Amino acid sequence: MSNVAILPTSALSGAQISLIRRTIATDCNDAEFDLFMAAARSAGLDPFRKQISPLVFNKNKPDKRRMSIITTIDGLRVIAARSGRYRPDENEPVLEYDAETKGPTNPLGLTKALVKVYIDDKPVTGVAYWDEFAPISDEWGEGDDGRRRPTGRKTLDTGGNWGRMPRVMLAKCAEAQALRKAFPEDLSGLYEGAELDQAKLVEVLPSEAVATEERDQRLARIGGANGILFQLFPNAPLESVGLGVVYDRLCERVSEIGDMQMLDWFEGANRAPLQEFWARASGDALELKKVIEAKRRALDTVPQ
């Protein structure tokens, strides 16, 4: 039986709960924060030790917004160990390679990892495939016209550990799969952070990170606090636009819009960034609002 006590509500002071809300759970709304704290108490994991964290996807898109609760592999092991029925595998993970897949998006040519855990001395195997978990995405670059578009190449996000420790990362994903299969009642809905790196790369704003340090590092990579993230085209990645050029860049984009449906999408998808622009440069934001309204009036006269 583990000597790690489950964290009761009374164990946290109001100041500690407020600190979790401001840092670890900064992207959560009230309902998500309540759910996260309930999950942390139920799992008996400590947010301050980063054993458990909330990750909010699509926080600026209410119809797609969702929260996942992530933990470390050690956190999953702690929960499994409390059952008294868990035993880790004494052998190393089984890793499979394919030399033909070796390249910039797969430094070692890994194809999959297999990890066993034991429950009541019965083996349970988890499998993780490189192409399903590694954070690989389309590469974007500027064309001759200065606009960003896909280059046709893929790139591996090396901001975390996938470039430095690919075997460790894939093995963690496989072990997490095995642990959830072995202990579904205790671990259902809990994910090791590495399992969601690919999803974060696709769905989450670069500034959305679990902890303040991670958020600051991502902001630094995309241009720092002076940039505002906009989605200028459907199905395109977010683009960091410097505060000083937001007005010009968005006016250019609005001028290209040819129908009311696209204008509605543009305003809806960028509601939060436009509000941020207003807060940081109200004069320019007001002029941009006039440009959008003029575009809407012009489109009203165009037969649909």
C-alpha positions in Angstrom: 0.0 0.0 0.0 1.4 3.4 -1.0 2.2 5.9 1.7 1.1 8.8 -0.5 -2.0 10.2 1.0 -5.0 11.3 -1.2 -5.2 15.1 -1.1 -8.4 16.1 0.7 -10.0 19.5 0.1 -9.2 20.6 3.6 -5.5 20.0 3.0 -5.3 23.0 0.7 -5.6 26.6 1.9 -7.5 29.2 0.0 -4.2 30.8 -1.0 -3.0 27.5 -2.4 -6.2 26.9 -4.4 -5.9 30.4 -5.8 -2.3 29.8 -6.8 -3.2 26.6 -8.7 -6.0 28.6 -10.4 -3.6 31.4 -11.5 -0.7 29.2 -12.7 -1.3 25.5 -13.3 -5.0 25.9 -14.2 -4.8 29.4 -15.8 -6.7 28.4 -18.9 -9.6 26.7 -17.1 -13.0 28.2 -16.7 -14.8 27.7 -13.4 -16.5 24.4 -14.3 -13.2 23.0 -15.7 -11.3 24.1 -12.7 -13.8 22.4 -10.4 -13.6 19.2 -12.4 -9.8 19.3 -12.4 -9.6 19.8 -8.7 -12.1 17.0 -8.2 -10.0 14.7 -10.4 -6.8 15.6 -8.5 -8.4 14.8 -5.2 -9.9 11.5 -6.6 -6.6 10.5 -8.1 -4.6 11.6 -5.0 -2.1 13.5 -7.1 -0.4 16.7 -6.3 -0.8 19.6 -8.8 2.1 21.5 -7.2 4.5 18.6 -8.0 3.1 18.6 -11.5 1.8 15.1 -11.0 -1.5 16.2 -12.6 -2.4 19.2 -14.8 -5.3 20.4 -16.9 -4.9 21.0 -20.6 -7.5 23.0 -22.4 -7.9 22.5 -26.2 -9.5 25.2 -28.4 -10.1 27.6 -25.5 -11.2 30.3 -27.9 -13.7 28.1 -29.7 -16.7 27.3 -27.4 -18.1 24.7 -29.8 -14.8 22.8 -29.9 -13.5 23.6 -26.4 -12.5 20.6 -24.3 -10.3 19.8 -21.3 -8.0 16.8 -20.9 -6.4 15.9 -17.6 -2.7 14.9 -17.9 -0.3 13.4 -15.5 3.3 12.2 -15.5 4.1 8.5 -16.0 5.2 8.5 -12.3 1.7 9.7 -11.4 0.1 6.9 -13.2 2.5 4.4 -11.6 1.7 5.8 -8.1 -2.1 5.3 -8.7 -1.5 1.7 -10.0 0.8 0.9 -7.0 -1.9 1.9 -4.5 -4.0 -1.0 -5.7 -1.4 -3.5 -4.4 -1.9 -5.5 -7.6 0.6 -3.7 -9.8 4.1 -4.8 -10.8 6.3 -3.1 -13.4 8.1 -5.1 -16.0 11.7 -5.8 -15.2 12.7 -5.8 -18.8 13.3 -2.8 -21.1 10.6 -1.6 -23.5 10.6 -3.5 -26.8 11.4 -1.0 -29.5 11.0 -1.6 -33.2 12.8 0.3 -36.0 12.6 0.7 -39.7 15.6 2.3 -41.4 13.5 3.6 -44.2 11.6 5.9 -41.9 14.7 7.5 -40.4 14.9 11.1 -41.2 14.2 14.7 -39.8 10.8 13.7 -38.5 12.0 10.4 -37.0 15.7 10.7 -35.8 16.1 7.0 -35.0 13.7 5.4 -37.4 11.4 4.2 -34.6 8.1 2.6 -35.6 6.6 1.4 -32.3 7.2 0.7 -28.6 5.7 -2.2 -26.6 5.7 -2.0 -22.7 4.2 -4.6 -20.3 2.9 -4.0 -16.8 1.5 -6.7 -14.5 -1.7 -6.9 -12.6 -2.0 -9.8 -10.3 1.1 -11.2 -12.1 -0.8 -11.2 -15.4 0.9 -9.2 -18.2 -0.9 -6.4 -20.0 0.8 -4.9 -23.0 0.6 -1.3 -24.3 1.6 -0.4 -27.8 2.5 3.1 -29.1 3.2 3.9 -32.8 5.6 6.7 -33.7 3.3 8.2 -36.4 0.4 8.3 -33.9 2.1 10.0 -31.0 5.2 11.9 -32.3 4.4 15.7 -32.6 4.8 15.9 -36.4 3.0 18.6 -38.4 3.1 20.4 -41.7 5.9 22.9 -42.1 4.9 26.4 -42.9 7.0 29.1 -44.5 6.8 32.4 -46.3 6.3 32.4 -50.1 7.5 35.0 -52.5 4.5 37.1 -51.8 5.3 37.2 -48.1 2.4 35.0 -47.0 2.7 31.9 -45.0 1.6 28.6 -46.5 2.5 24.9 -46.2 5.9 24.0 -47.8 4.9 20.4 -48.5 7.3 19.1 -45.9 6.7 17.7 -42.5 8.5 18.8 -39.3 9.0 17.2 -35.9 8.5 19.6 -32.9 11.7 19.5 -31.0 10.7 22.0 -28.4 10.1 19.2 -26.0 11.9 15.9 -25.6 10.8 14.1 -28.8 14.0 15.1 -30.6 16.3 14.5 -27.7 14.8 11.3 -26.1 12.6 9.7 -28.7 12.8 6.2 -27.2 11.8 7.4 -23.8 8.9 9.4 -25.1 7.4 6.6 -27.2 7.9 4.1 -24.3 6.1 6.4 -21.9 3.1 6.5 -24.3 3.1 2.7 -24.5 3.4 2.3 -20.8 0.5 4.7 -20.2 -1.6 2.7 -22.6 -0.8 -0.5 -20.7 -1.5 1.1 -17.3 -4.9 2.3 -18.4 -5.8 -1.1 -19.8 -4.8 -2.8 -16.5 -6.4 -0.3 -14.2 -9.3 1.3 -16.2 -11.4 2.3 -13.1 -8.5 4.2 -11.6 -6.9 5.7 -14.7 -9.7 6.3 -17.1 -9.5 9.8 -18.4 -5.9 10.4 -17.3 -3.2 10.8 -19.9 0.5 11.0 -19.7 1.7 14.4 -21.2 3.6 12.8 -24.0 0.4 11.1 -25.3 -1.1 14.6 -26.1 2.0 16.3 -27.6 0.7 15.7 -31.1 -2.8 16.9 -30.3 -1.3 20.0 -28.6 0.7 20.8 -31.7 -2.4 20.6 -33.9 -5.1 22.1 -31.7 -3.6 24.2 -29.0 -2.5 27.8 -29.3 1.3 28.0 -29.0 0.8 30.1 -25.8 -1.4 27.5 -24.2 0.9 25.5 -21.9 0.2 23.7 -18.7 2.5 25.7 -16.6 3.6 29.3 -16.7 7.2 28.4 -17.6 6.1 26.4 -20.6 3.8 29.1 -21.7 6.6 31.7 -21.6 9.0 29.5 -23.5 6.4 29.0 -26.3 5.7 32.7 -26.4 9.4 33.4 -26.8 9.6 31.0 -29.8 6.7 32.8 -31.6 7.8 36.3 -31.0 7.1 37.1 -27.4 4.4 39.0 -25.7 4.1 41.6 -28.5 2.5 39.1 -30.9 -1.2 38.3 -31.1 -2.3 35.0 -32.4 -4.8 35.1 -35.3 -6.3 32.5 -37.5 -6.5 34.2 -40.9 -7.7 31.3 -43.0 -9.8 28.2 -42.2 -7.8 25.1 -41.5 -4.6 27.2 -41.4 -2.4 27.3 -38.3 -2.4 30.3 -36.0 -0.2 33.1 -37.0 1.6 35.4 -34.6 1.1 39.0 -35.8 3.2 41.7 -34.2 1.2 44.3 -32.4 2.5 47.1 -34.7 1.3 45.4 -37.9 -2.0 43.9 -36.8 -4.0 46.7 -38.3 -2.3 46.5 -41.7 -2.3 42.7 -41.8 -5.9 42.3 -40.9 -7.1 45.1 -43.2 -5.3 43.2 -46.0 -7.0 40.0 -45.1 -10.5 41.6 -44.7 -10.1 43.2 -48.2 -9.6 39.7 -49.7 -12.8 38.3 -48.2 -15.5 37.9 -50.8 -18.6 36.6 -49.1 -20.5 37.1 -45.9 -20.0 33.6 -44.6 -16.3 33.9 -44.7 -16.5 37.3 -42.9 -18.7 35.7 -40.2 -16.1 32.9 -39.8 -13.2 35.4 -39.6 -14.8 37.5 -36.9 -15.9 34.4 -34.9 -12.6 32.6 -35.1 -10.7 35.7 -34.0 -13.1 37.1 -31.4 -10.6 36.7 -28.5 -7.6 38.0 -30.4 -9.6 41.0 -31.6 -10.6 41.7 -28.0 -6.9 41.5 -27.0 -6.1 43.9 -29.8 -8.7 46.3 -28.5 -7.2 46.1 -25.0 -3.7 46.7 -26.2 -4.3 49.2 -29.0 -7.8 50.6 -28.8 -7.3 53.3 -31.4 -6.1 51.0 -34.1 -8.7 48.4 -33.1 -11.5 51.0 -33.5 -10.3 51.8 -37.0 -10.1 48.0 -37.8 -13.7 47.6 -36.6 -14.8 50.4 -39.0 -13.0 48.5 -41.9 -14.8 45.3 -41.0 -18.2 47.0 -40.7 -17.6 48.7 -44.1 -16.8 45.3 -45.6 -20.0 43.9 -44.1 -22.1 46.7 -45.6 -20.4 46.1 -49.0 -21.1 42.4 -48.9 -24.8 43.1 -48.0 -25.2 44.6 -51.4 -23.7 41.6 -53.2 -26.2 38.9 -54.3 -25.5 35.7 -52.4 
